[in-house]
């Protein structure tokens, strides 16, 4: 008897039925993310979304990103239900810097072997990130790549679209001398610098050390600290934008302070950051100590405890802090804007 094409495809390493099962398992997670713009169910060839009305000159803002080698840590720990939060966070935290409200999100998972329960766990994290940001998960793709990657490995990326009225777009032209820089605390390393982390903690060669309680981390293990999901700032920033004249926002990702804060500044202006004001998280102090990494390199690689910086007029600082804290953020002043071409000064 001849084998069916589906059986032949399975023999080649791609299990179509596993894909069907994964879709069924993830549907309940996706349902959590539905909002007023959703037009159809998951399973069509394209995700449809209706644009909100009442915006005078709507502009769509898009962003795409992945989680870097943080995925490798999730695989090593066999914990897959939070890495999706990181994928969403890296996209929506970028587009909120333009003042855009996230509308929808799509994910892409490439895997060596489609294990439906694992894929559903990954998507559950994506759905949680979408709930936290108010975005709808309207579609995605799971691609099985036998022969290209080991069966137990996968990679995750995403794509987000938001909307903002053209006259309300935040750019790098509005900041002035005397404006104040506010920090929003990070939840940890977020999703950048994990290749360096793997070297510092020798994760590839001595993974068991990750699970030993660490005194410097308050008794937590390095593993659980590193895998802490990226904080999503969308809802608190949207609340701030309604009440305060926000001049600029920077998402502190790869490149740390030195690469990201200047992106929200006009030419000829510099953010003067007070080093003692920055609430550096213990994990960064441990990385610097274990890896013997100079402080400038740390601030040029990691968020150091500041996931986002927001620039506001000096006379609106109190209001801004009140709104941000009321929305669950650990918000505090870390500096001011001065004239100069350095971009960032940490002193």
matplotlib code that plots the C-alpha trace (Angstrom):
import matplotlib.pyplot as plt

x = [0.0, 1.3, 1.8, -0.3, 1.4, 0.8, 2.6, 5.5, 5.7, 5.8, 8.6, 10.5, 10.2, 7.1, 4.0, 0.9, -1.4, 0.8, 0.3, -3.5, -3.3, -1.2, -3.7, -6.5, -4.5, -3.7, -7.2, -8.2, -5.1, -5.8, -9.4, -8.1, -6.6, -9.7, -10.6, -13.0, -11.0, -11.0, -13.0, -12.5, -11.3, -7.8, -7.3, -7.8, -5.1, -4.8, -5.7, -8.3, -8.5, -10.8, -9.2, -10.7, -12.8, -12.5, -8.8, -8.4, -5.3, -4.5, -0.9, 0.0, 3.2, 4.8, 7.5, 9.1, 11.6, 12.5, 13.8, 17.4, 19.3, 17.0, 15.1, 18.1, 17.6, 13.9, 14.8, 17.5, 15.0, 12.2, 10.0, 8.1, 5.1, 6.8, 9.1, 6.1, 5.7, 9.2, 8.4, 5.4, 7.1, 10.0, 7.6, 4.9, 7.4, 9.0, 5.9, 4.6, 7.8, 6.1, 2.9, 1.1, -1.5, -0.9, -3.7, -2.7, 0.2, 1.3, 3.9, 6.3, 7.7, 10.3, 11.0, 12.9, 9.9, 6.3, 5.4, 1.8, 1.9, 5.2, 3.9, 0.7, 2.8, 4.8, 1.6, 0.1, 2.9, 2.4, -1.3, -0.4, 1.8, -1.0, -3.4, -0.9, -0.6, -4.2, -3.2, -5.1, -3.3, -4.8, -2.6, 0.8, 2.8, 4.5, 7.1, 8.6, 12.2, 13.6, 17.3, 17.8, 17.6, 17.6, 14.2, 14.2, 15.1, 12.9, 13.0, 10.3, 9.7, 6.7, 5.2, 3.0, 1.0, -0.3, -2.0, -1.6, -3.0, -0.3, -0.3, 0.4, 3.4, 6.4, 9.6, 13.0, 12.3, 10.4, 12.8, 14.4, 17.0, 15.7, 13.3, 13.5, 14.3, 12.1, 13.0, 10.5, 12.1, 12.7, 11.7, 15.2, 17.5, 14.5, 15.6, 19.0, 22.5, 21.9, 24.9, 27.1, 25.1, 25.8, 29.5, 29.6, 27.7, 29.2, 25.7, 26.5, 29.1, 27.8, 24.0, 23.5, 25.0, 22.0, 19.7, 21.7, 20.2, 22.3, 22.8, 23.4, 20.0, 18.2, 18.1, 16.7, 18.5, 20.3, 18.0, 14.7, 16.1, 17.4, 14.1, 11.9, 9.7, 10.2, 8.0, 5.3, 4.8, 2.1, -0.9, 0.9, 2.5, -0.9, -2.3, 0.5, 0.1, -3.5, -2.4, 1.2, 3.1, 5.6, 8.6, 10.2, 10.4, 13.2, 12.9, 16.2, 17.1, 20.3, 22.9, 21.7, 21.6, 24.2, 22.5, 18.8, 18.3, 19.8, 17.3, 14.6, 16.8, 17.2, 20.7, 22.6, 21.0, 22.2, 20.6, 22.6, 22.0, 22.7, 24.5, 23.5, 19.9, 19.7, 18.3, 20.6, 19.2, 21.3, 21.5, 23.5, 25.8, 26.4, 27.1, 29.6, 31.3, 31.4, 32.5, 34.7, 32.9, 33.5, 30.6, 30.5, 30.2, 27.4, 25.4, 26.2, 24.8, 22.0, 19.1, 20.7, 17.2, 15.7, 13.4, 12.2, 13.1, 10.5, 11.3, 8.8, 8.7, 10.1, 6.7, 4.9, 7.2, 5.0, 2.0, 3.9, 5.2, 1.8, 0.2, 2.9, 3.0, -0.8, -0.5, 2.0, 5.3, 8.3, 8.9, 11.6, 13.8, 17.2, 18.4, 17.8, 18.3, 21.3, 22.9, 25.7, 26.5, 27.4, 23.9, 24.2, 26.4, 26.3, 27.9]
y = [0.0, 3.4, 5.9, 9.1, 12.4, 13.4, 10.2, 10.9, 14.5, 13.2, 10.8, 13.8, 15.5, 17.7, 16.5, 18.3, 16.8, 18.2, 21.6, 21.2, 20.2, 23.2, 25.5, 24.0, 24.2, 27.9, 29.1, 29.7, 31.8, 33.9, 34.5, 36.4, 39.1, 40.0, 43.6, 45.8, 45.8, 42.0, 40.9, 37.2, 34.0, 32.5, 30.2, 32.4, 33.3, 36.8, 38.4, 41.2, 44.2, 47.2, 50.6, 52.7, 55.7, 59.3, 59.9, 63.0, 61.9, 58.3, 57.1, 53.4, 52.6, 49.2, 47.3, 43.9, 42.1, 38.9, 37.8, 37.2, 34.4, 34.6, 31.9, 29.6, 30.0, 29.2, 26.0, 25.1, 25.6, 23.9, 26.8, 28.3, 30.2, 33.6, 34.0, 35.2, 38.1, 39.2, 39.0, 41.2, 43.6, 44.2, 45.3, 47.3, 49.1, 50.4, 51.7, 53.4, 55.5, 57.2, 57.7, 54.9, 52.7, 49.0, 47.5, 44.0, 41.5, 38.5, 35.9, 33.7, 30.5, 28.4, 25.0, 21.9, 19.8, 20.8, 19.7, 21.0, 21.5, 23.4, 25.6, 26.3, 27.3, 29.7, 31.3, 31.5, 33.9, 35.9, 36.2, 37.4, 40.1, 41.1, 41.3, 43.5, 45.8, 45.8, 44.4, 41.6, 38.5, 38.1, 35.6, 34.0, 31.1, 28.0, 26.6, 23.2, 23.1, 19.6, 19.4, 23.2, 23.2, 20.5, 19.1, 20.7, 24.2, 27.1, 30.8, 33.4, 36.8, 39.1, 42.1, 44.8, 47.6, 50.6, 53.8, 57.5, 60.8, 62.5, 65.6, 63.6, 61.6, 61.9, 62.7, 63.9, 67.6, 68.8, 68.3, 71.5, 72.5, 72.1, 69.2, 66.4, 62.7, 60.2, 56.5, 53.6, 50.7, 47.5, 44.0, 42.7, 42.2, 42.2, 40.8, 42.1, 41.1, 37.4, 36.3, 38.1, 36.7, 33.2, 33.8, 35.5, 32.7, 30.0, 28.8, 26.6, 24.6, 24.7, 25.1, 23.5, 26.5, 28.5, 26.7, 27.4, 30.1, 33.2, 35.5, 38.5, 38.0, 37.7, 33.9, 33.7, 31.6, 33.1, 31.1, 32.5, 36.1, 36.0, 34.5, 37.2, 38.6, 42.1, 44.7, 46.1, 49.9, 50.5, 51.2, 53.4, 55.5, 55.8, 57.2, 59.6, 60.9, 61.9, 64.3, 65.4, 67.1, 64.3, 65.4, 62.1, 58.4, 55.9, 52.2, 51.1, 47.9, 46.8, 49.6, 50.6, 54.3, 55.5, 54.2, 54.6, 57.8, 60.1, 58.7, 60.9, 64.0, 66.8, 67.6, 69.8, 68.4, 65.9, 63.9, 64.5, 61.4, 61.3, 58.0, 57.8, 58.3, 55.1, 52.2, 49.5, 46.0, 43.3, 41.2, 43.9, 44.3, 40.5, 40.5, 43.3, 41.6, 38.1, 39.3, 42.1, 44.4, 48.2, 50.3, 52.2, 49.0, 47.9, 51.1, 50.6, 47.0, 46.7, 48.7, 48.7, 48.8, 51.4, 49.9, 53.2, 56.9, 59.7, 63.4, 65.9, 69.6, 70.5, 71.9, 68.6, 66.2, 65.8, 65.1, 62.7, 60.7, 60.6, 59.2, 56.6, 55.4, 55.2, 52.9, 50.6, 51.9, 52.5, 56.0, 58.4, 61.3, 60.4, 63.5, 66.6, 67.9, 70.2, 71.7, 69.6, 67.0, 64.1, 62.5, 61.1, 62.0, 59.8, 61.5]
z = [0.0, -0.9, 1.9, 1.8, 1.2, 4.8, 6.0, 3.6, 4.9, 8.5, 7.6, 6.2, 9.6, 9.4, 11.3, 9.8, 12.5, 15.2, 13.6, 13.7, 17.4, 18.2, 16.7, 18.7, 21.9, 21.4, 20.5, 24.1, 24.7, 21.5, 22.6, 25.6, 23.4, 21.3, 21.2, 19.3, 16.1, 15.6, 12.6, 12.2, 13.9, 13.8, 10.9, 7.8, 5.4, 6.8, 10.0, 9.6, 11.9, 11.7, 12.4, 15.2, 14.2, 15.5, 14.7, 12.6, 10.7, 11.6, 11.2, 11.6, 13.4, 13.1, 14.9, 14.7, 16.9, 18.6, 22.0, 21.0, 22.7, 25.8, 23.9, 24.5, 28.2, 28.0, 26.1, 28.6, 31.5, 29.6, 30.5, 27.6, 28.9, 29.5, 26.5, 24.4, 26.8, 25.8, 22.1, 22.5, 24.8, 22.5, 19.7, 21.7, 23.9, 20.7, 19.1, 22.2, 22.0, 19.0, 21.1, 19.2, 20.8, 19.9, 17.8, 16.9, 17.0, 14.9, 16.0, 14.1, 15.7, 13.9, 15.5, 14.9, 15.8, 16.4, 19.9, 20.2, 24.0, 23.8, 21.0, 22.9, 26.0, 23.9, 22.5, 25.9, 26.8, 23.6, 24.5, 28.0, 26.5, 24.2, 27.1, 29.0, 26.0, 24.8, 21.4, 19.7, 18.6, 15.1, 13.5, 13.3, 11.9, 13.3, 10.9, 11.4, 10.2, 10.5, 9.5, 9.9, 13.7, 16.5, 17.4, 20.9, 19.6, 18.4, 17.7, 18.3, 16.7, 16.3, 14.6, 16.1, 14.6, 16.5, 15.6, 16.5, 15.3, 13.1, 15.2, 18.3, 17.0, 19.4, 17.5, 18.5, 17.9, 21.0, 23.8, 25.3, 27.8, 31.4, 30.6, 33.1, 32.4, 34.3, 34.6, 34.5, 36.4, 34.4, 35.6, 34.9, 31.9, 29.6, 26.2, 25.4, 26.3, 26.8, 24.7, 27.2, 30.1, 28.8, 28.7, 32.1, 33.9, 31.6, 30.9, 27.9, 29.9, 33.4, 33.2, 36.7, 38.3, 37.2, 39.6, 42.8, 45.0, 44.8, 47.8, 45.6, 44.1, 47.4, 47.4, 43.8, 41.2, 38.3, 36.0, 37.3, 37.4, 33.8, 32.5, 34.2, 31.4, 29.9, 31.5, 29.2, 29.7, 27.2, 29.4, 31.9, 29.1, 27.3, 30.6, 30.8, 27.3, 28.0, 30.8, 30.4, 27.6, 27.0, 25.0, 24.2, 25.1, 24.8, 25.1, 26.8, 24.8, 23.1, 23.4, 26.8, 27.8, 25.4, 22.2, 23.1, 25.1, 22.4, 19.8, 21.5, 21.6, 19.0, 17.8, 20.1, 23.3, 25.8, 28.7, 31.8, 34.0, 37.7, 38.2, 41.9, 41.1, 38.9, 40.8, 39.4, 39.9, 41.7, 38.5, 36.7, 39.7, 39.6, 35.9, 36.2, 39.1, 37.6, 34.2, 35.3, 33.0, 33.2, 34.2, 30.9, 29.0, 31.3, 30.6, 26.9, 26.9, 29.5, 30.8, 34.3, 35.9, 33.6, 31.0, 29.6, 29.9, 29.5, 29.1, 30.4, 31.1, 34.6, 35.7, 34.9, 36.7, 39.8, 37.7, 35.5, 38.5, 40.1, 37.0, 36.3, 39.9, 40.0, 37.0, 38.8, 37.6, 39.8, 38.3, 39.5, 38.2, 36.9, 35.1, 33.0, 29.4, 28.8, 25.7, 24.2, 21.6, 23.8, 23.6, 27.1, 30.1, 33.2, 36.1]

ax = plt.figure().add_subplot(projection="3d")
ax.plot(x, y, z, "-o")
ax.set_aspect("equal")
plt.show()
